[in-house]
Amino acid sequence: MIKFNELEQGFETVFRDSKDGLAIFKDGIFVDCNQSMLDLVKLQRKEQFIGQTPFDFSPEYQFDGSTSAEKGMEYINQCYEEGSVRFEWIFVTSTGEEFWAEVIITKMILSGEVVVHSNWRDISEKKDLEIKLAEQKETFETLFNESMDGLSLFDGEKYIDCNKAFLKMFGYTSKDQVIGIHPRDISPEFQADGRPSKEIAQQLIKQSFTDGSVRFEWLHKRVDGSLFWTEVIIAKVTLNGVDSIYAVIRDISEKKEFEFQLHERNTKLDESNNNLEQMIDHLKQTQEKLVESEKMASLGSLVAGIAHEINTPVGVGLVGITQFIEETNAIRKRYQNGELDEALFEEYLNSADELALIINKNLDRTAHLIRGFKQIAVDQTSEEDRMINLKGYLEEIVFSLGSVIRKANAKVSINCQPGFNVVTNPGRISQVITNLIMNSINHGFCDSNFGNIDISIEDQGSNTFLLTYKDDGKGISQTNLPRIFDPFFTTNRANGGTGLGLNVTYNIVQNTLGGSIYCHSEEGQGVEFVITFKVKERLS
């Protein structure tokens, strides 16, 4: 039988040499730990650890939004009642870095006293993988549900899911009408080549299981019996251990009609042209959605400005890639005819280098514009708070309105310290600044050929900031000044003014940003808007 002192020595060896971080705390305070625990929290000596509490190495809040102190005491109390508890926890090292750990706390008797043995195992890599998988799942679900193509899942016997585009494409009104039916129910008896749809479908499904995926054109049938052409991609997927078919269906009726009329297919565009067209299409779609939304009225000018800005680099890129294709075709022809010599090939390489540099530079410019535009657009359609740098964000807003500002021959200056990093609702700040700038351009500078706008931000403490906006435009009469924040009040209705811009600005500042806004102005002396607003959190 193993003697008690041998057990005690064995426990000490395990405690000392364990790769997991081990510690003992009594009455909520650490009284001992091993080297692995010091390594986890990035301390050098036990003296730095002993005397601390578990909450000294925890952030204020855990992943579920509860405070570390409250949630931690629940686990400790549970440990005292049940003897041992296993859970996951976010810790903070002595240098401020967060990491995930699997924790086991166990009540035990040591030297006649009740203590808690704590075992920490770093699972940061595992949690990162879990988060990435969750993000991928969310992305797939969003793409599936919102795709413009009809998407469906077929388990070999019946449809088990589909998206909104699928319902619209075939004339269904709900998924219940689709789930349970067979692909033959949405196909005519025969395809265009006279072969039975059932026979061809079986061959294609078999091929997809062999090759992984198959692309083909198919004649489909709507609920009302009308036929239409589609391009279909079916791919083998495994769901819950069962091999199934994932189908992407795109309506190509117009394309097929054109093919039948001309008896030939359109030549596919070069990959670079495709990328450029997709970029432009994405921008146009975003523009249409923003213009249609009343909430995004202030983005009309932003969209127009970005579209104008992007036109030049996209145009240059298209010209460059077209010339590159032509030169490539020419050099290929010379090669095939045996007319290609070293001098011609070197000339072609030099030209290709120049064209590639031009195309790359303009695509870079286009990507930068779209990234800035997308961030502002996302912010203005989102109610979520996030971290921003106030100075950098103001500069991004002004940059996005660059075309409109230059057209008005206006100059915008920003006076803001670079260290104002805050958590707030950036979309509402963007809408306020955009409305004020557009108000200056459309009203303040309408009778002049130029104008100056000054924007400054000062720290007022307690998560409050003072934003001062000035322009040197024509100003506002004392008669109209008390009414500028009233809904539908405008002096420019003949030119399309709605009278909602400053009213929306007022409501955002008062209600969303928890601040106040005042306007000082005299005719001929410009305007000054004094705005206070609160942020959720100061980060520096």
C-alpha positions as CSV (number, residue, x, y, z in Angstrom):
1,M,0.0,0.0,0.0
2,I,1.2,3.5,-0.9
3,K,2.1,5.5,2.2
4,F,0.5,8.9,2.8
5,N,3.9,10.7,2.5
6,E,4.5,9.0,-0.8
7,L,1.1,10.2,-2.1
8,E,1.9,13.7,-0.8
9,Q,5.3,13.7,-2.6
10,G,3.6,12.4,-5.8
11,F,1.0,15.2,-5.6
12,E,3.8,17.8,-5.2
13,T,5.6,16.4,-8.2
14,V,2.5,16.5,-10.4
15,F,1.8,20.0,-9.1
16,R,5.3,21.3,-9.8
17,D,5.9,19.6,-13.2
18,S,2.4,19.8,-14.8
19,K,2.2,21.5,-18.2
20,D,-1.1,22.9,-17.1
21,G,-1.2,26.0,-15.0
22,L,-1.9,24.9,-11.4
23,A,-2.7,27.0,-8.5
24,I,-4.3,26.9,-5.0
25,F,-6.4,29.6,-3.6
26,K,-7.9,30.0,-0.2
27,D,-10.6,32.5,0.8
28,G,-10.4,33.8,-2.8
29,I,-6.7,34.5,-2.7
30,F,-3.9,32.5,-4.4
31,V,-1.5,30.9,-2.0
32,D,0.6,28.8,-4.4
33,C,1.1,28.0,-8.1
34,N,3.4,26.1,-10.4
35,Q,5.8,27.4,-13.1
36,S,3.3,26.7,-15.9
37,M,0.8,29.0,-14.2
38,L,3.5,31.8,-14.1
39,D,4.2,31.2,-17.8
40,L,0.5,31.4,-18.6
41,V,0.1,34.8,-17.0
42,K,3.6,36.0,-17.9
43,L,5.0,36.5,-14.5
44,Q,8.6,35.7,-13.4
45,R,8.2,34.9,-9.7
46,K,5.6,33.3,-7.4
47,E,5.7,36.3,-5.2
48,Q,4.1,38.3,-8.0
49,F,1.2,35.7,-8.2
50,I,0.6,34.8,-4.6
51,G,-1.8,37.2,-3.0
52,Q,-3.7,37.9,-6.2
53,T,-7.2,36.8,-6.9
54,P,-8.6,34.9,-10.0
55,F,-10.3,38.2,-11.0
56,D,-7.0,40.1,-11.1
57,F,-6.2,37.9,-14.2
58,S,-9.7,38.3,-15.8
59,P,-11.2,41.0,-18.0
60,E,-14.1,43.0,-16.6
61,Y,-16.6,41.0,-18.7
62,Q,-16.7,37.4,-20.0
63,F,-17.7,36.3,-23.4
64,D,-21.4,36.1,-22.5
65,G,-21.5,39.7,-21.3
66,S,-21.7,38.9,-17.6
67,T,-19.0,40.4,-15.3
68,S,-16.1,38.2,-14.5
69,A,-16.6,38.8,-10.7
70,E,-20.2,37.7,-10.8
71,K,-19.8,34.7,-13.1
72,G,-16.6,33.6,-11.2
73,M,-18.3,33.6,-7.8
74,E,-21.1,31.4,-9.3
75,Y,-18.5,28.8,-10.3
76,I,-16.7,29.0,-7.0
77,N,-19.9,28.5,-5.0
78,Q,-20.8,25.6,-7.3
79,C,-17.4,24.1,-6.6
80,Y,-18.0,24.3,-2.9
81,E,-21.4,22.6,-3.3
82,E,-20.5,19.9,-5.9
83,G,-16.8,19.4,-5.2
84,S,-15.5,20.2,-8.7
85,V,-16.5,22.3,-11.7
86,R,-15.2,22.5,-15.3
87,F,-15.8,25.6,-17.5
88,E,-14.2,27.8,-20.1
89,W,-12.9,31.3,-19.2
90,I,-11.2,34.3,-20.6
91,F,-8.0,35.4,-18.7
92,V,-5.7,38.3,-19.0
93,T,-1.9,38.1,-18.7
94,S,0.1,40.5,-16.7
95,T,0.9,42.3,-20.0
96,G,-2.8,42.7,-20.8
97,E,-3.1,40.0,-23.4
98,E,-6.3,37.9,-23.3
99,F,-6.4,34.1,-23.7
100,W,-8.9,31.3,-23.4
101,A,-8.5,28.5,-20.9
102,E,-10.3,25.4,-19.9
103,V,-10.6,25.6,-16.1
104,I,-11.2,22.9,-13.5
105,I,-11.6,24.0,-9.9
106,T,-11.8,21.4,-7.2
107,K,-12.5,21.7,-3.5
108,M,-9.9,19.9,-1.4
109,I,-8.5,19.7,2.2
110,L,-4.9,20.8,2.5
111,S,-3.2,20.8,5.9
112,G,-6.6,20.6,7.5
113,E,-8.0,23.6,5.7
114,V,-10.6,23.8,2.8
115,V,-8.9,25.2,-0.3
116,V,-9.6,25.2,-4.0
117,H,-7.2,23.6,-6.5
118,S,-7.4,25.4,-9.9
119,N,-6.2,23.9,-13.2
120,W,-5.9,26.2,-16.2
121,R,-5.3,24.8,-19.7
122,D,-4.7,27.2,-22.6
123,I,-7.3,26.5,-25.4
124,S,-6.8,29.8,-27.3
125,E,-6.1,27.9,-30.6
126,K,-9.1,25.7,-30.1
127,K,-11.4,28.8,-29.5
128,D,-9.9,30.6,-32.4
129,L,-10.8,27.7,-34.6
130,E,-14.3,27.5,-33.1
131,I,-14.8,31.2,-33.8
132,K,-13.6,30.9,-37.4
133,L,-15.9,28.0,-38.0
134,A,-18.8,29.9,-36.6
135,E,-18.0,32.9,-38.8
136,Q,-17.7,30.6,-41.8
137,K,-21.1,29.0,-41.0
138,E,-22.7,32.5,-40.6
139,T,-21.1,33.6,-43.9
140,F,-22.4,30.5,-45.7
141,E,-25.9,30.9,-44.4
142,T,-25.9,34.6,-45.4
143,L,-24.7,33.8,-48.9
144,F,-27.2,30.9,-49.2
145,N,-30.2,33.0,-48.1
146,E,-29.4,36.2,-49.8
147,S,-27.9,34.9,-53.1
148,M,-29.5,36.2,-56.3
149,D,-29.1,32.7,-57.7
150,G,-31.5,29.9,-56.8
151,L,-29.9,27.6,-54.2
152,S,-31.2,24.3,-53.0
153,L,-30.3,21.1,-51.2
154,F,-31.4,17.6,-52.5
155,D,-30.9,14.5,-50.4
156,G,-31.3,12.0,-53.4
157,E,-35.0,11.6,-52.9
158,K,-36.4,15.1,-52.2
159,Y,-35.5,18.8,-51.7
160,I,-34.7,19.5,-48.1
161,D,-34.0,23.3,-48.4
162,C,-33.9,26.2,-50.7
163,N,-33.4,30.0,-50.7
164,K,-35.7,33.0,-51.5
165,A,-34.3,33.4,-55.0
166,F,-35.2,29.7,-55.7
167,L,-38.8,30.4,-54.6
168,K,-39.1,33.5,-56.7
169,M,-37.5,31.8,-59.8
170,F,-40.0,29.0,-59.8
171,G,-43.1,30.9,-58.6
172,Y,-43.4,29.3,-55.2
173,T,-44.5,31.4,-52.2
174,S,-43.1,29.3,-49.3
175,K,-40.4,26.7,-48.6
176,D,-43.1,24.2,-47.6
177,Q,-44.2,24.0,-51.2
178,V,-40.6,22.9,-52.2
179,I,-39.4,20.7,-49.4
180,G,-40.4,17.2,-50.2
181,I,-40.7,17.5,-54.0
182,H,-38.3,16.0,-56.5
183,P,-36.3,17.8,-59.2
184,R,-38.4,16.1,-61.9
185,D,-41.4,18.1,-60.5
186,I,-39.8,21.3,-61.7
187,S,-38.6,19.9,-65.1
188,P,-40.5,19.2,-68.3
189,E,-40.7,15.5,-69.3
190,F,-38.2,16.1,-72.1
191,Q,-35.2,18.4,-72.5
192,A,-34.5,20.5,-75.6
193,D,-32.5,17.7,-77.2
194,G,-35.5,15.3,-76.9
195,R,-34.0,13.1,-74.2
196,P,-36.1,12.4,-71.1
197,S,-35.3,14.8,-68.2
198,K,-35.3,11.9,-65.7
199,E,-32.7,10.0,-67.6
200,I,-30.3,13.0,-68.1
201,A,-30.8,14.0,-64.4
202,Q,-29.7,10.6,-63.2
203,Q,-26.6,10.7,-65.3
204,L,-25.7,14.2,-64.1
205,I,-26.2,13.3,-60.4
206,K,-24.1,10.2,-60.8
207,Q,-21.4,12.3,-62.5
208,S,-21.4,14.9,-59.6
209,F,-20.9,12.1,-57.1
210,T,-17.9,10.9,-59.2
211,D,-16.3,14.2,-60.2
212,G,-17.4,16.3,-57.2
213,S,-19.4,18.9,-59.2
214,V,-21.0,19.3,-62.7
215,R,-22.0,22.5,-64.6
216,F,-24.7,22.2,-67.3
217,E,-27.7,24.0,-68.9
218,W,-31.2,22.8,-68.1
219,L,-34.7,23.5,-69.2
220,H,-36.8,24.1,-66.0
221,K,-40.6,24.4,-65.4
222,R,-42.3,27.0,-63.2
223,V,-45.4,26.4,-61.1
224,D,-47.5,28.0,-63.8
225,G,-46.1,25.5,-66.4
226,S,-43.9,28.0,-68.3
227,L,-40.5,26.8,-69.3
228,F,-37.2,28.7,-68.9
229,W,-33.5,28.1,-69.4
230,T,-31.1,27.9,-66.5
231,E,-27.4,27.3,-65.9
232,V,-27.0,24.8,-63.1
233,I,-24.0,23.7,-61.0
234,I,-24.6,20.7,-58.8
235,A,-22.0,19.6,-56.3
236,K,-21.7,16.7,-53.9
237,V,-21.8,17.7,-50.2
238,T,-22.1,15.7,-47.0
239,L,-24.8,16.7,-44.5
240,N,-25.0,14.9,-41.2
241,G,-23.1,12.0,-42.7
242,V,-25.4,11.7,-45.7
243,D,-24.2,12.4,-49.3
244,S,-26.5,15.1,-50.8
245,I,-26.6,17.5,-53.8
246,Y,-26.0,21.3,-53.5
247,A,-27.5,23.0,-56.6
248,V,-26.9,26.6,-57.9
249,I,-29.5,27.7,-60.5
250,R,-29.2,30.8,-62.5
251,D,-31.9,32.0,-65.0
252,I,-30.3,32.4,-68.4
253,S,-33.4,32.9,-70.5
254,E,-32.3,36.1,-72.1
255,K,-28.9,34.7,-72.9
256,K,-30.4,31.6,-74.5
257,E,-32.8,33.7,-76.5
258,F,-29.9,35.8,-77.8
259,E,-27.9,32.6,-78.6
260,F,-30.9,31.2,-80.6
261,Q,-31.2,34.5,-82.6
262,L,-27.5,34.8,-83.4
263,H,-26.6,31.0,-83.4
264,E,-23.5,31.6,-81.4
265,R,-22.4,32.2,-77.8
266,N,-21.0,35.4,-76.5
267,T,-17.2,35.4,-76.0
268,K,-16.3,35.3,-72.4
269,L,-14.5,38.3,-71.1
270,D,-11.0,38.2,-69.8
271,E,-10.7,37.5,-66.0
272,S,-9.5,41.0,-65.3
273,N,-12.5,42.5,-67.2
274,N,-14.8,40.3,-65.2
275,N,-13.3,41.5,-61.9
276,L,-13.7,45.1,-63.0
277,E,-17.3,44.6,-64.1
278,Q,-18.2,42.8,-60.8
279,M,-16.7,45.7,-58.9
280,I,-18.8,48.2,-60.8
281,D,-21.9,46.1,-60.5
282,H,-21.4,45.8,-56.8
283,L,-21.0,49.6,-56.5
284,K,-24.2,50.2,-58.5
285,Q,-26.2,47.7,-56.5
286,T,-25.0,49.4,-53.3
287,Q,-25.9,52.8,-54.7
288,E,-29.4,51.7,-55.7
289,K,-30.1,50.2,-52.2
290,L,-28.8,53.3,-50.4
291,V,-30.8,55.8,-52.6
292,E,-34.0,53.8,-52.1
293,S,-33.7,54.1,-48.3
294,E,-35.0,57.2,-46.6
295,K,-32.6,56.5,-43.7
296,M,-29.7,56.8,-46.1
297,A,-30.8,60.1,-47.7
298,S,-27.5,61.7,-46.7
299,L,-25.5,59.0,-48.7
300,G,-26.8,60.2,-52.1
301,S,-24.0,62.7,-52.5
302,L,-21.4,60.2,-51.2
303,V,-22.5,57.6,-53.8
304,A,-22.4,60.1,-56.6
305,G,-18.9,61.3,-55.5
306,I,-17.5,57.8,-55.2
307,A,-19.0,56.8,-58.6
308,H,-17.3,59.9,-60.2
309,E,-14.0,59.2,-58.4
310,I,-14.0,55.5,-59.5
311,N,-14.8,56.2,-63.1
312,T,-11.3,57.4,-64.0
313,P,-9.2,54.5,-62.6
314,V,-11.7,51.9,-63.9
315,G,-11.6,53.5,-67.3
316,V,-7.9,53.5,-67.4
317,G,-7.8,49.9,-66.2
318,L,-10.2,48.8,-68.9
319,V,-8.2,50.6,-71.6
320,G,-5.0,49.1,-70.3
321,I,-6.3,45.5,-70.2
322,T,-7.8,45.9,-73.7
323,Q,-4.4,47.1,-75.1
324,F,-2.7,44.2,-73.3
325,I,-5.1,41.7,-74.9
326,E,-4.5,43.2,-78.3
327,E,-0.7,43.2,-78.0
328,T,-0.8,39.6,-76.7
329,N,-2.9,38.5,-79.6
330,A,-0.5,40.2,-82.0
331,I,2.6,38.7,-80.5
332,R,0.9,35.3,-80.5
333,K,0.2,35.6,-84.2
334,R,3.8,36.6,-84.9
335,Y,4.9,33.6,-82.9
336,Q,2.6,31.2,-84.7
337,N,3.8,32.6,-88.1
338,G,7.4,32.2,-87.1
339,E,7.9,36.0,-87.3
340,L,8.8,36.5,-83.6
341,D,12.4,37.7,-82.9
342,E,14.1,38.7,-79.7
343,A,13.7,42.4,-80.3
344,L,9.9,42.1,-80.8
345,F,9.6,39.9,-77.8
346,E,11.6,42.3,-75.6
347,E,9.5,45.2,-76.8
348,Y,6.3,43.2,-75.9
349,L,7.7,42.4,-72.4
350,N,8.5,46.1,-71.8
351,S,5.1,47.1,-72.9
352,A,3.5,44.4,-70.8
353,D,5.4,45.7,-67.7
354,E,4.2,49.2,-68.3
355,L,0.6,48.1,-68.9
356,A,0.6,45.9,-65.8
357,L,1.9,48.8,-63.7
358,I,-0.8,51.1,-65.0
359,I,-3.6,48.5,-64.4
360,N,-2.3,47.6,-61.0
361,K,-2.0,51.3,-59.9
362,N,-5.6,52.0,-61.0
363,L,-7.1,48.9,-59.6
364,D,-5.3,49.8,-56.3
365,R,-6.9,53.2,-56.4
366,T,-10.3,51.7,-57.2
367,A,-10.0,49.2,-54.3
368,H,-9.1,52.0,-51.9
369,L,-12.1,54.0,-52.9
370,I,-14.5,51.1,-52.6
371,R,-13.1,50.1,-49.2
372,G,-13.6,53.6,-47.8
373,F,-17.1,53.8,-49.4
374,K,-18.1,50.4,-48.1
375,Q,-17.1,51.2,-44.6
376,I,-19.0,54.5,-44.5
377,A,-22.0,52.8,-46.2
378,V,-22.0,49.9,-43.7
379,D,-21.7,52.3,-40.8
380,Q,-24.7,54.4,-41.9
381,T,-26.9,51.3,-42.3
382,S,-25.7,49.7,-39.0
383,E,-26.9,50.5,-35.5
384,E,-23.8,48.7,-34.0
385,D,-21.1,50.5,-32.0
386,R,-17.5,49.9,-32.9
387,M,-14.0,51.3,-32.3
388,I,-12.9,54.3,-34.4
389,N,-10.3,57.0,-34.4
390,L,-12.3,60.3,-34.5
391,K,-9.7,62.1,-36.6
392,G,-9.2,59.3,-39.1
393,Y,-12.9,58.7,-39.4
394,L,-13.6,62.4,-40.1
395,E,-10.9,62.3,-42.8
396,E,-12.5,59.2,-44.3
397,I,-15.9,60.9,-44.5
398,V,-14.4,64.0,-46.1
399,F,-12.4,61.8,-48.5
400,S,-15.6,60.0,-49.5
401,L,-17.3,63.3,-50.3
402,G,-14.2,64.5,-52.2
403,S,-15.8,64.8,-55.6
404,V,-18.8,66.9,-54.3
405,I,-16.5,69.1,-52.3
406,R,-14.1,69.7,-55.2
407,K,-17.0,70.5,-57.5
408,A,-18.2,73.2,-55.1
409,N,-14.6,74.5,-55.0
410,A,-14.7,74.1,-51.2
411,K,-11.9,73.4,-48.7
412,V,-12.5,71.3,-45.6
413,S,-10.0,71.5,-42.7
414,I,-10.1,69.2,-39.7
415,N,-8.6,70.0,-36.3
416,C,-8.6,67.0,-34.0
417,Q,-6.0,65.3,-31.9
418,P,-4.9,61.9,-33.4
419,G,-5.3,60.0,-30.1
420,F,-9.1,60.1,-29.8
421,N,-9.9,56.4,-30.1
422,V,-13.4,55.7,-29.0
423,V,-16.3,53.1,-29.2
424,T,-19.4,54.7,-30.6
425,N,-21.9,54.5,-33.4
426,P,-19.8,55.7,-36.4
427,G,-22.7,55.7,-38.8
428,R,-24.6,58.4,-37.0
429,I,-21.4,60.6,-36.8
430,S,-21.0,60.0,-40.5
431,Q,-24.6,61.1,-41.2
432,V,-24.2,64.2,-39.1
433,I,-21.0,65.3,-40.8
434,T,-22.3,64.5,-44.3
435,N,-25.6,66.4,-43.7
436,L,-23.7,69.5,-42.5
437,I,-21.2,69.5,-45.4
438,M,-24.0,69.0,-48.0
439,N,-25.9,71.8,-46.3
440,S,-23.0,74.1,-46.6
441,I,-22.5,73.2,-50.3
442,N,-26.1,73.3,-51.3
443,H,-27.1,76.4,-49.2
444,G,-24.1,78.2,-47.8
445,F,-22.0,78.3,-51.0
446,C,-24.7,78.3,-53.6
447,D,-24.1,82.0,-54.5
448,S,-20.3,81.9,-54.4
449,N,-17.6,80.1,-56.3
450,F,-15.7,78.8,-53.3
451,G,-16.1,78.2,-49.6
452,N,-14.2,77.1,-46.5
453,I,-15.3,74.6,-43.8
454,D,-13.6,74.1,-40.5
455,I,-14.3,71.0,-38.3
456,S,-12.8,70.7,-34.8
457,I,-13.2,68.2,-32.0
458,E,-12.2,68.8,-28.4
459,D,-12.3,66.5,-25.4
460,Q,-14.8,67.5,-22.7
461,G,-14.1,64.6,-20.3
462,S,-16.5,61.9,-19.1
463,N,-16.7,60.4,-22.6
464,T,-18.0,63.6,-24.0
465,F,-16.7,65.6,-27.0
466,L,-17.3,69.0,-28.4
467,L,-17.6,69.2,-32.2
468,T,-17.5,72.7,-33.8
469,Y,-18.5,73.0,-37.4
470,K,-18.0,76.4,-39.2
471,D,-18.4,77.6,-42.8
472,D,-17.9,81.0,-44.4
473,G,-21.0,80.8,-46.6
474,K,-23.9,83.3,-46.9
475,G,-25.3,82.5,-43.4
476,I,-28.9,82.2,-42.2
477,S,-31.3,85.1,-41.6
478,Q,-32.5,85.7,-38.1
479,T,-36.0,85.0,-39.3
480,N,-35.1,81.5,-40.5
481,L,-32.6,80.6,-37.8
482,P,-35.1,79.4,-35.1
483,R,-36.7,77.1,-37.7
484,I,-33.7,75.3,-39.3
485,F,-34.2,72.1,-37.2
486,D,-37.9,71.9,-38.0
487,P,-38.9,69.0,-40.2
488,F,-39.6,69.9,-43.8
489,F,-38.3,73.5,-43.4
490,T,-36.2,74.4,-46.4
491,T,-35.4,77.5,-48.4
492,N,-34.3,75.4,-51.4
493,R,-37.4,73.4,-52.2
494,A,-37.4,74.5,-55.8
495,N,-34.1,72.7,-56.3
496,G,-35.1,69.5,-54.6
497,G,-34.5,70.4,-51.0
498,T,-36.6,68.2,-48.6
499,G,-36.1,70.1,-45.3
500,L,-35.1,66.9,-43.5
501,G,-31.3,67.1,-43.4
502,L,-30.9,69.3,-40.3
503,N,-33.9,67.7,-38.7
504,V,-32.4,64.3,-39.0
505,T,-29.1,65.7,-37.8
506,Y,-30.8,67.2,-34.7
507,N,-32.5,63.9,-33.8
508,I,-29.3,61.9,-34.2
509,V,-27.3,64.2,-32.0
510,Q,-30.1,64.5,-29.3
511,N,-31.4,60.9,-29.3
512,T,-28.7,58.6,-30.6
513,L,-25.5,60.4,-29.6
514,G,-26.9,61.7,-26.3
515,G,-25.7,65.3,-26.9
516,S,-26.9,68.7,-28.0
517,I,-26.7,70.9,-31.1
518,Y,-26.9,74.7,-31.5
519,C,-26.5,77.0,-34.5
520,H,-25.1,80.5,-34.5
521,S,-25.3,82.5,-37.7
522,E,-25.8,85.9,-39.3
523,E,-26.5,86.7,-42.9
524,G,-23.2,87.1,-44.8
525,Q,-21.2,85.7,-41.8
526,G,-21.4,81.9,-42.4
527,V,-22.7,79.4,-39.8
528,E,-21.4,77.8,-36.7
529,F,-22.8,74.5,-35.3
530,V,-21.8,73.7,-31.8
531,I,-22.4,70.0,-31.1
532,T,-21.7,67.9,-28.0
533,F,-21.9,64.1,-28.2
534,K,-21.2,61.2,-26.0
535,V,-19.3,58.0,-26.8
536,K,-19.8,54.6,-25.2
537,E,-16.1,54.2,-24.3
538,R,-12.8,55.9,-24.4
539,L,-9.9,53.7,-25.5
540,S,-7.1,56.1,-25.0
